[in-house]
C-alpha cells in the first residue's frame, strides 16, 4: 500500500462533492440553518474537558491505581498515555476539525472504505447514551435524600431495613455475631434505591422514583444541547468547572501512591492501564470528532489536545488523592485496612463514599456536595455524547435536519426513545441490565477494536504523511513525528495485543462476583458488543460489493476528484 490513496481533497481541504446529501458545511445559506461553531476557544476546551473528565476519573482510576501497585501503576499508564491516548485523541479531534463533519461523514470523506468506523462509534455512543444517564438518575435520587438532618443510610430502623441491619459494621464491632449482618448503607442502596430482584430472570416492577429521576436527567440534558454549540458552550462553564472546586475541597492526602513494583509483572495491570486510557479519554466514540468539527479551520488543535490530555490525567491523580483520603479516614475510624473499604464503580459512589460521609461532621452537607459533583461530572459527559450522535445524523442528512426546528425535534426524539429504553434499568432487576450494558455494549473491547481500525485507516490507507500535511495546512506546522509512528505501528499493535488478551482471558460477567447470568443474558451482552464491531467489516464488504470493477480496483473515492476536467473514478489500493 502507498500513502497516496485517499479521499478527494482540494487545496488541503476535503471536497464536498462526495457527500450524497451535500456537505453539511456547504448549506449555511439558501434557507438552511447554520451548522454552528464555538464562539471562542474556551467553549471548545471546556466542552471537551467536560466530556473526557467524567465519573471514571473519580470512581475507576483511583481504584485501579490502588489495586495495581499504587505508584507503580503510573508506568503502564504513562506508556499507554503516550502511545495510545494522545495519538488517538489528536487523530479524532484533528479529523473533525479538518473535515468539519460529524462522526460518520468525516470517515466518508477521507476514506469511504472505512466509513463503518463511523457507524461503529455511533452504535457504541447510542448504547452509552441509554445506560450512562441512569447513573445520573441514581445520583439525583441520593441528592434528594441528602436534605435531611440525618442521612437515611446512616442508621437502621427504616422500613427498608432488615433484621440483619447493624449500625456499625467493622472488625472491632464485637457485638456482631450474625454472619448475615449488613450495613445500613448497603441496605439503602439495594433495598431502597434499587429494590434489587434475585436476577435478570425476575425484572419485577418499575421503580417510579428512579424513573422520575431519569426523566429529570433527560430533561436537563435536552435543554443543555437543544441549540447545539450555542447552548452547550454556555452550560459547560458550570458543569466542567464545579467538579474541580469539589475535588479541591476534598483533597487532603491520599493513601494509594505507595508503589509496589512487583505488580508490573502482572499482565492484568497493563490491560487495566490501557483500557482506562480508552475509557477516560472518550476516544473511539465520535465525540471528539464532533466537538472538533465546530472549531475554526485554523485552530491549533494539536496544542489543545496535548493540554486536554494532560488535564485529564492530572484530574485523575487529584481525584485519587481526594477520594482515597476520605476512604482512608473511614478505614481509620473503623479500624480496618483500606482494602476493606476500597471499591470501584457504583460501589464507590453509592456505597463506600456515602458510608464515609456518615462518619464526618456535617455529613448531609458533604453528601450533598459529593452527589452534586457526580451529577455535574456525568451530565456534561452525557449531553456531549448525545450532541455527538445528533451531529453525526444531521451531517449525514443536512438538507433534512437543518431546516426550522427539525434539529431540536431530532434531539427530542432521541431523548424520548433513549429514556423509554433506559426505563428497563429503573426496574427492580434493572441493575443486572445495567451491568450488561457496562460490561459489553460500551466495553473496552469494543473501543480497542475501533481504535485498531482508526489507526490503520489514517496511518496506512489514507496515509499518515498526507494527514500530517492536512494538519500542517490547518495549524501551520507539523506535529511531533512520534505521533505519526504511533498511528502506523504502536497504537494498532498495542491495541491489538490488549484486544487479544481480552478474548483469551475472557471471564463471563458476574454481578457482585456472585450472581451468574443465564446463557441468554450473556447472549444479549455479546449481541450488544458485536452490534458495533460488526459495522467495520460489514462496511468494507458493502463498499467493495457496490463498487464496479475488479477486486484490485477497489473504489477508494466515491464520486469525482478535482483534477482539471478529468473524472477519476478509481484509485487502486494495491
C-alpha positions as CSV (number, residue, x, y, z in Angstrom):
1,X,0.0,0.0,0.0
2,X,1.1,3.5,-0.6
3,X,0.3,6.8,1.2
4,X,-1.3,8.2,-1.9
5,X,-4.7,6.6,-1.8
6,X,-7.0,9.0,-0.1
7,X,-10.3,10.7,-0.4
8,X,-10.9,13.8,-2.5
9,X,-9.0,16.7,-1.2
10,X,-8.9,20.2,-2.8
11,X,-6.3,22.7,-1.7
12,X,-5.8,20.8,1.5
13,X,-9.5,20.6,2.3
14,X,-11.8,17.7,1.6
15,X,-14.0,18.1,-1.5
16,X,-17.8,18.4,-0.8
17,X,-18.9,16.6,-3.9
18,X,-18.7,13.1,-2.5
19,X,-21.4,13.5,0.2
20,X,-24.6,12.3,-1.4
21,X,-26.6,14.8,0.6
22,X,-24.0,17.6,0.0
23,X,-21.5,18.7,2.5
24,X,-23.1,19.9,5.7
25,X,-20.8,22.9,5.8
26,X,-21.9,24.0,2.3
27,X,-25.5,24.6,3.3
28,X,-25.1,27.6,5.5
29,X,-27.1,29.7,3.1
30,X,-30.2,29.2,0.9
31,X,-32.8,28.7,3.7
32,X,-30.8,26.2,5.8
33,X,-29.8,26.8,9.4
34,X,-26.1,27.3,10.1
35,X,-24.2,24.3,11.1
36,X,-22.9,26.1,14.2
37,X,-19.5,26.8,15.7
38,X,-17.9,27.6,19.0
39,X,-18.0,31.3,20.0
40,X,-14.5,31.0,21.4
41,X,-11.7,28.5,22.2
42,X,-12.8,28.4,25.9
43,X,-16.1,26.8,24.9
44,X,-14.4,24.1,22.9
45,X,-11.8,23.4,25.6
46,X,-14.5,23.2,28.4
47,X,-16.8,21.0,26.3
48,X,-14.0,18.5,25.6
49,X,-12.9,18.7,29.2
50,X,-16.4,18.1,30.4
51,X,-16.7,15.1,28.1
52,X,-13.4,13.4,29.0
53,X,-13.4,14.2,32.7
54,X,-16.2,12.2,34.0
55,X,-17.2,9.5,36.5
56,X,-14.3,7.3,35.5
57,X,-11.8,9.8,36.9
58,X,-13.5,9.6,40.3
59,X,-14.7,6.0,40.7
60,X,-12.5,4.0,38.4
61,X,-8.9,5.4,38.1
62,X,-8.3,5.8,41.9
63,X,-9.3,2.2,42.5
64,X,-7.3,0.8,39.6
65,X,-4.2,2.8,40.7
66,X,-4.5,1.5,44.3
67,X,-5.3,-2.1,43.2
68,X,-2.4,-2.3,40.7
69,X,0.5,-1.3,42.8
70,X,-0.1,2.4,43.6
71,X,2.6,4.5,42.1
72,X,3.9,1.5,40.0
73,X,0.6,1.7,38.1
74,X,1.9,5.0,36.6
75,X,4.5,3.1,34.5
76,X,2.0,1.3,32.2
77,X,-0.4,4.2,32.4
78,X,2.1,6.7,31.1
79,X,3.2,4.3,28.3
80,X,-0.4,3.9,27.1
81,X,-1.0,7.6,27.6
82,X,1.9,8.5,25.2
83,X,1.5,5.7,22.7
84,X,-2.3,5.4,22.5
85,X,-4.1,8.1,24.4
86,X,-2.6,11.3,22.9
87,X,-2.3,9.9,19.3
88,X,-5.9,8.7,19.0
89,X,-7.3,11.7,20.9
90,X,-5.4,14.0,18.5
91,X,-6.4,11.9,15.4
92,X,-10.1,12.2,16.1
93,X,-10.1,15.9,17.1
94,X,-8.0,16.9,14.0
95,X,-10.1,14.8,11.7
96,X,-13.3,16.6,12.9
97,X,-11.7,20.0,12.5
98,X,-10.2,19.2,9.1
99,X,-13.5,17.8,7.6
100,X,-16.0,19.9,9.6
101,X,-18.1,16.8,9.7
102,X,-19.6,14.5,12.4
103,X,-18.5,11.0,13.4
104,X,-19.7,9.3,10.2
105,X,-19.4,11.7,7.3
106,X,-15.8,12.5,8.4
107,X,-14.7,8.9,7.5
108,X,-16.8,9.0,4.4
109,X,-14.8,12.0,3.2
110,X,-11.3,10.8,3.9
111,X,-11.8,7.0,3.2
112,X,-15.2,5.7,2.2
113,X,-13.9,2.1,2.5
114,X,-13.7,2.6,6.3
115,X,-17.0,4.5,6.7
116,X,-18.0,1.6,9.0
117,X,-15.7,3.1,11.7
118,X,-18.1,6.0,12.0
119,X,-21.1,3.7,12.3
120,X,-19.3,1.6,14.9
121,X,-18.6,4.7,17.1
122,X,-22.2,5.9,16.9
123,X,-23.6,2.5,17.8
124,X,-21.3,2.5,20.9
125,X,-22.4,6.0,21.7
126,X,-26.1,5.1,21.3
127,X,-25.6,2.3,23.9
128,X,-23.7,4.7,26.1
129,X,-26.4,7.4,25.9
130,X,-29.0,4.9,27.1
131,X,-27.3,3.5,30.2
132,X,-24.8,6.2,31.3
133,X,-27.6,8.6,32.3
134,X,-29.1,6.0,34.7
135,X,-26.1,6.8,36.9
136,X,-27.2,10.4,37.0
137,X,-30.7,9.2,38.0
138,X,-29.2,7.3,40.9
139,X,-27.1,10.4,41.9
140,X,-30.2,12.6,41.7
141,X,-32.1,10.2,43.9
142,X,-29.3,10.3,46.5
143,X,-29.1,14.1,46.3
144,X,-32.8,14.5,47.1
145,X,-32.3,12.3,50.2
146,X,-29.4,14.5,51.4
147,X,-31.7,17.3,52.5
148,X,-32.3,15.9,56.0
149,X,-30.7,16.4,59.4
150,X,-29.6,12.7,59.4
151,X,-28.8,10.8,56.2
152,X,-31.2,7.9,55.7
153,X,-28.4,5.5,55.1
154,X,-26.6,6.4,58.3
155,X,-28.5,4.0,60.5
156,X,-31.1,1.2,60.7
157,X,-34.7,1.4,61.8
158,X,-36.2,2.4,58.4
159,X,-38.9,0.5,56.7
160,X,-36.5,-0.9,54.1
161,X,-34.0,-2.3,56.6
162,X,-34.0,-5.9,57.6
163,X,-33.5,-7.5,61.0
164,X,-29.9,-8.2,59.9
165,X,-29.1,-4.4,59.7
166,X,-26.5,-3.2,62.1
167,X,-25.5,0.5,62.6
168,X,-21.8,-0.3,62.9
169,X,-20.1,-2.9,60.8
170,X,-16.3,-3.3,61.2
171,X,-13.7,-5.6,62.6
172,X,-14.0,-4.0,66.1
173,X,-17.8,-4.4,66.2
174,X,-17.6,-7.2,68.7
175,X,-21.4,-7.3,69.3
176,X,-22.0,-8.6,65.8
177,X,-22.3,-12.4,65.8
178,X,-24.6,-12.9,62.8
179,X,-22.7,-13.7,59.6
180,X,-25.6,-12.3,57.6
181,X,-25.3,-8.9,59.2
182,X,-25.3,-6.0,56.7
183,X,-24.7,-2.3,56.9
184,X,-27.4,0.4,56.5
185,X,-25.7,1.9,53.5
186,X,-25.8,-1.3,51.6
187,X,-29.4,-1.9,52.5
188,X,-30.3,1.6,51.5
189,X,-28.6,1.1,48.1
190,X,-30.1,-2.4,47.4
191,X,-33.4,-2.3,49.1
192,X,-34.4,1.4,49.0
193,X,-32.8,2.7,45.8
194,X,-32.7,-0.4,43.6
195,X,-35.1,-2.8,45.3
196,X,-33.0,-5.3,43.5
197,X,-34.5,-8.6,42.5
198,X,-33.0,-12.1,42.6
199,X,-31.7,-11.9,39.0
200,X,-32.3,-10.7,35.4
201,X,-34.9,-13.5,35.1
202,X,-37.1,-11.6,37.6
203,X,-37.3,-8.0,36.4
204,X,-40.0,-7.1,38.9
205,X,-41.9,-3.8,38.9
206,X,-40.9,-0.3,37.9
207,X,-39.1,1.9,40.4
208,X,-41.1,5.0,39.7
209,X,-39.0,7.3,41.8
210,X,-35.9,6.3,39.8
211,X,-38.0,6.7,36.6
212,X,-38.8,10.3,37.6
213,X,-35.2,11.0,38.3
214,X,-34.3,9.6,34.9
215,X,-36.9,11.8,33.3
216,X,-35.4,14.8,35.1
217,X,-31.9,13.9,34.0
218,X,-33.1,13.7,30.3
219,X,-35.0,17.0,30.7
220,X,-31.8,18.8,31.9
221,X,-29.7,17.1,29.2
222,X,-32.1,18.1,26.4
223,X,-32.1,21.8,27.3
224,X,-28.3,21.8,27.6
225,X,-27.8,20.9,23.9
226,X,-31.0,21.8,22.1
227,X,-29.4,24.8,20.5
228,X,-26.2,23.0,19.6
229,X,-22.9,24.6,20.4
230,X,-24.7,27.8,21.3
231,X,-26.2,26.2,24.4
232,X,-23.6,23.6,25.0
233,X,-20.8,26.1,25.1
234,X,-22.6,28.1,27.8
235,X,-23.6,25.2,30.1
236,X,-20.0,23.8,30.3
237,X,-18.8,26.9,32.1
238,X,-20.6,25.4,35.1
239,X,-20.6,21.7,34.6
240,X,-16.9,21.4,33.7
241,X,-15.6,23.6,36.5
242,X,-17.7,22.7,39.5
243,X,-16.1,19.2,39.9
244,X,-12.7,20.8,40.3
245,X,-14.0,23.0,43.1
246,X,-15.3,20.0,44.8
247,X,-12.1,17.9,44.3
248,X,-10.0,20.7,45.8
249,X,-12.3,20.8,48.8
250,X,-11.9,17.0,49.3
251,X,-8.2,17.0,48.6
252,X,-6.1,16.4,51.7
253,X,-3.7,13.5,51.4
254,X,-4.0,10.1,49.7
255,X,-3.0,6.5,50.5
256,X,-2.9,5.0,47.1
257,X,0.5,6.1,45.7
258,X,2.9,3.9,47.7
259,X,4.5,1.9,44.9
260,X,4.5,-1.9,44.6
261,X,6.9,-2.5,41.7
262,X,6.3,-6.3,41.7
263,X,2.8,-5.6,40.3
264,X,4.3,-4.6,36.9
265,X,4.9,-8.3,36.1
266,X,1.2,-8.9,36.1
267,X,-0.3,-8.6,32.6
268,X,-3.6,-7.6,34.0
269,X,-2.1,-4.4,35.3
270,X,-1.1,-3.4,31.8
271,X,-4.6,-4.3,30.5
272,X,-6.2,-2.2,33.2
273,X,-3.9,0.8,32.3
274,X,-4.7,0.5,28.6
275,X,-8.5,0.2,29.0
276,X,-8.6,3.1,31.5
277,X,-7.0,5.3,28.9
278,X,-9.7,4.5,26.4
279,X,-12.5,4.9,28.9
280,X,-11.1,8.1,30.3
281,X,-10.3,9.9,27.0
282,X,-13.6,9.2,25.3
283,X,-11.9,8.1,22.2
284,X,-13.5,5.8,19.6
285,X,-16.9,7.3,20.4
286,X,-17.0,10.0,17.8
287,X,-17.4,12.7,20.5
288,X,-14.0,14.3,19.8
289,X,-14.6,14.4,16.1
290,X,-18.0,16.1,16.6
291,X,-16.6,18.7,19.0
292,X,-13.6,19.3,16.8
293,X,-15.8,19.8,13.8
294,X,-17.2,23.0,15.3
295,X,-13.7,24.6,15.5
296,X,-12.3,27.2,13.2
297,X,-10.2,25.5,10.4
298,X,-7.0,27.2,11.6
299,X,-7.5,26.4,15.3
300,X,-4.4,24.9,16.9
301,X,-6.0,21.6,17.8
302,X,-2.6,20.0,18.4
303,X,-1.8,22.2,21.3
304,X,-5.4,21.9,22.6
305,X,-5.2,18.1,22.6
306,X,-1.9,17.9,24.4
307,X,-3.2,20.3,27.1
308,X,-6.5,18.5,27.5
309,X,-4.9,15.0,27.7
310,X,-2.6,16.3,30.5
311,X,-5.5,17.9,32.2
312,X,-7.5,14.7,32.1
313,X,-4.7,12.6,33.6
314,X,-3.9,15.2,36.2
315,X,-7.5,15.3,37.2
316,X,-7.5,11.5,37.7
317,X,-4.5,11.8,40.0
318,X,-6.1,14.6,42.0
319,X,-9.3,12.7,42.2
320,X,-7.4,9.7,43.5
321,X,-5.9,11.7,46.3
322,X,-9.2,13.3,47.2
323,X,-11.3,10.1,47.2
324,X,-8.8,7.9,49.0
325,X,-8.2,10.5,51.7
326,X,-11.9,10.1,52.5
327,X,-11.7,6.3,52.3
328,X,-8.6,6.3,54.4
329,X,-10.5,8.3,57.1
330,X,-13.2,5.7,57.0
331,X,-10.7,2.9,57.3
332,X,-9.1,4.6,60.3
333,X,-12.5,5.2,62.0
334,X,-13.5,1.5,61.6
335,X,-10.1,0.2,62.4
336,X,-10.0,-1.9,59.2
337,X,-7.4,-1.9,56.4
338,X,-8.2,0.4,53.5
339,X,-8.5,-2.7,51.2
340,X,-11.7,-3.5,53.1
341,X,-13.3,-0.2,52.0
342,X,-11.8,0.5,48.6
343,X,-14.3,-0.2,45.8
344,X,-14.7,0.7,42.2
345,X,-17.6,2.0,40.1
346,X,-21.1,2.2,41.6
347,X,-19.8,0.5,44.8
348,X,-17.5,3.5,45.4
349,X,-20.1,6.2,44.5
350,X,-23.1,4.7,46.2
351,X,-21.8,2.5,49.0
352,X,-18.2,3.3,50.1
353,X,-18.3,7.1,49.9
354,X,-21.8,7.6,51.3
355,X,-20.7,5.4,54.2
356,X,-17.6,7.5,54.7
357,X,-19.6,10.8,54.9
358,X,-21.8,9.4,57.7
359,X,-18.7,9.5,59.9
360,X,-17.9,13.1,59.2
361,X,-19.3,16.2,60.9
362,X,-22.0,18.0,58.8
363,X,-22.4,14.7,56.9
364,X,-25.6,15.9,54.9
365,X,-23.6,18.8,53.5
366,X,-20.7,16.6,52.4
367,X,-23.0,14.1,50.9
368,X,-24.9,16.9,49.0
369,X,-21.7,18.3,47.6
370,X,-20.4,14.9,46.6
371,X,-23.5,13.9,44.7
372,X,-23.7,17.3,43.1
373,X,-20.2,16.7,41.9
374,X,-21.2,13.3,40.5
375,X,-24.2,14.8,38.7
376,X,-22.0,17.6,37.1
377,X,-19.3,15.1,36.1
378,X,-21.8,12.8,34.5
379,X,-24.1,15.5,33.0
380,X,-21.6,17.1,30.6
381,X,-20.3,13.7,29.5
382,X,-23.9,12.7,28.8
383,X,-25.0,15.7,26.9
384,X,-21.8,15.9,24.8
385,X,-22.4,12.2,23.8
386,X,-25.9,13.0,22.8
387,X,-24.8,16.1,20.9
388,X,-22.2,14.0,19.1
389,X,-24.8,11.5,17.9
390,X,-27.1,14.3,16.8
391,X,-24.2,15.9,14.9
392,X,-23.5,12.7,13.1
393,X,-27.1,12.3,12.0
394,X,-27.6,15.9,11.0
395,X,-24.3,15.9,9.0
396,X,-25.5,12.8,7.1
397,X,-28.8,14.4,6.2
398,X,-28.2,18.2,6.4
399,X,-31.0,19.0,3.8
400,X,-33.5,17.2,6.1
401,X,-32.5,18.3,9.6
402,X,-31.1,21.8,9.1
403,X,-34.4,23.4,8.5
404,X,-36.5,25.2,11.1
405,X,-36.7,23.3,14.4
406,X,-36.0,19.9,12.9
407,X,-32.7,19.5,14.7
408,X,-34.3,20.3,18.0
409,X,-37.1,17.8,17.2
410,X,-34.4,15.2,16.4
411,X,-32.8,15.7,19.8
412,X,-36.2,15.4,21.4
413,X,-36.9,12.2,19.6
414,X,-33.6,10.7,20.5
415,X,-34.0,11.7,24.1
416,X,-37.5,10.2,24.4
417,X,-36.5,6.9,22.7
418,X,-33.4,6.6,24.9
419,X,-35.5,7.4,28.0
420,X,-38.0,4.7,27.4
421,X,-35.3,2.1,26.7
422,X,-33.5,3.2,29.8
423,X,-36.6,2.6,31.9
424,X,-35.7,-1.1,31.8
425,X,-32.8,-0.2,34.1
426,X,-35.2,1.5,36.5
427,X,-37.0,-1.8,37.2
428,X,-36.2,-4.0,40.2
429,X,-34.0,-6.1,38.0
430,X,-32.6,-3.1,36.2
431,X,-29.1,-3.3,37.8
432,X,-28.5,-6.6,36.0
433,X,-29.3,-5.0,32.7
434,X,-27.1,-2.0,33.5
435,X,-24.2,-4.3,34.2
436,X,-24.6,-6.0,30.8
437,X,-24.5,-2.6,29.1
438,X,-21.5,-1.6,31.0
439,X,-19.6,-4.8,30.5
440,X,-20.4,-5.5,26.9
441,X,-22.1,-2.6,24.9
442,X,-19.6,0.1,25.7
443,X,-16.7,-2.2,26.9
444,X,-13.0,-1.6,26.4
445,X,-13.0,-4.5,23.9
446,X,-15.3,-2.5,21.6
447,X,-13.2,0.7,21.9
448,X,-10.0,-1.2,21.3
449,X,-11.4,-2.8,18.2
450,X,-12.4,0.6,16.8
451,X,-9.0,2.1,17.7
452,X,-7.2,-0.5,15.7
453,X,-9.0,0.3,12.5
454,X,-8.9,4.1,13.1
455,X,-5.1,3.9,13.3
456,X,-4.8,1.6,10.3
457,X,-7.1,3.8,8.2
458,X,-5.3,7.1,8.9
459,X,-1.8,5.6,9.3
460,X,-1.8,3.4,6.2
461,X,-4.9,3.7,3.9
462,X,-5.4,7.5,3.9
463,X,-1.7,7.9,4.7
464,X,-0.1,9.4,7.8
465,X,2.2,11.7,5.7
466,X,-0.8,13.1,3.9
467,X,-2.8,13.6,7.1
468,X,0.3,15.4,8.5
469,X,0.2,17.8,5.5
470,X,-3.5,18.4,6.2
471,X,-2.7,19.2,9.8
472,X,0.1,21.5,8.7
473,X,-2.4,23.3,6.5
474,X,-4.6,23.9,9.5
475,X,-2.2,24.8,12.3
476,X,0.9,26.0,10.3
477,X,3.4,23.3,11.3
478,X,3.7,19.5,11.5
479,X,3.2,17.8,14.9
480,X,5.9,15.8,16.6
481,X,6.8,12.9,14.2
482,X,6.3,10.3,17.0
483,X,2.5,10.6,16.8
484,X,2.7,9.6,13.1
485,X,4.6,6.4,14.1
486,X,2.1,5.7,16.8
487,X,-0.7,5.8,14.2
488,X,1.2,3.4,11.9
489,X,2.7,1.0,14.4
490,X,2.5,1.5,18.1
491,X,-1.2,2.2,18.6
492,X,-2.6,-0.5,16.4
493,X,-0.1,-3.0,17.7
494,X,-0.7,-2.3,21.4
495,X,-4.5,-2.2,20.9
496,X,-4.4,-5.5,19.1
497,X,-2.4,-7.0,21.9
498,X,-4.8,-5.9,24.6
499,X,-7.8,-6.9,22.5
500,X,-6.4,-10.4,22.1
501,X,-5.7,-10.6,25.8
502,X,-9.3,-9.6,26.4
503,X,-10.5,-12.5,24.4
504,X,-8.0,-15.1,25.8
505,X,-8.7,-14.1,29.4
506,X,-12.4,-13.5,29.0
507,X,-14.5,-14.4,32.1
508,X,-18.3,-14.2,32.0
509,X,-19.8,-11.3,33.9
510,X,-20.9,-11.9,37.5
511,X,-22.9,-9.4,39.4
512,X,-21.1,-8.7,42.7
513,X,-18.9,-11.7,41.8
514,X,-21.8,-14.0,42.9
515,X,-24.7,-13.9,40.5
516,X,-24.2,-15.8,37.3
517,X,-26.3,-14.7,34.4
518,X,-28.3,-17.2,32.3
519,X,-27.0,-18.0,28.9
520,X,-29.5,-15.8,27.1
521,X,-28.3,-12.9,29.3
522,X,-24.7,-13.4,28.1
523,X,-26.1,-13.7,24.6
524,X,-27.7,-10.2,24.9
525,X,-24.4,-8.8,26.1
526,X,-22.4,-10.2,23.2
527,X,-25.1,-9.1,20.8
528,X,-24.7,-5.5,22.0
529,X,-20.9,-5.8,21.8
530,X,-21.0,-7.2,18.3
531,X,-23.5,-4.6,17.1
532,X,-20.8,-2.0,17.0
533,X,-17.8,-4.1,16.0
534,X,-19.5,-5.8,13.0
535,X,-20.1,-2.3,11.4
536,X,-16.5,-2.1,10.3
537,X,-16.1,-5.4,8.4
538,X,-19.7,-5.1,7.0
539,X,-18.9,-1.5,5.8
540,X,-15.8,-2.7,4.0
541,X,-17.7,-5.6,2.4
542,X,-20.6,-3.4,1.4
543,X,-18.2,-0.8,-0.2
544,X,-16.4,-3.5,-2.2
545,X,-19.6,-5.2,-3.3
546,X,-21.2,-1.9,-4.5
547,X,-18.1,-0.9,-6.4
548,X,-17.9,-1.8,-10.1
549,X,-14.6,-3.1,-11.4
550,X,-12.2,-5.9,-10.4
551,X,-11.2,-6.6,-6.8
552,X,-7.8,-5.0,-7.5
553,X,-9.7,-1.8,-8.4
554,X,-11.4,-1.3,-5.1
555,X,-13.1,2.0,-5.2
556,X,-11.5,4.2,-2.7
557,X,-13.0,7.5,-3.7
558,X,-16.7,7.5,-4.3
559,X,-17.5,10.2,-6.8
560,X,-15.3,12.6,-8.7
561,X,-12.0,14.2,-7.8
562,X,-11.0,17.7,-8.9
563,X,-8.2,17.0,-11.3
564,X,-8.7,19.6,-14.0
565,X,-11.6,18.4,-16.2
566,X,-10.8,14.7,-15.7
567,X,-13.1,12.5,-13.7
568,X,-11.2,9.9,-11.7
569,X,-13.4,7.0,-10.6
570,X,-10.9,4.5,-9.1
571,X,-7.8,4.6,-7.1
572,X,-6.1,1.3,-6.7
573,X,-5.3,0.1,-3.2
574,X,-2.8,-2.5,-4.4
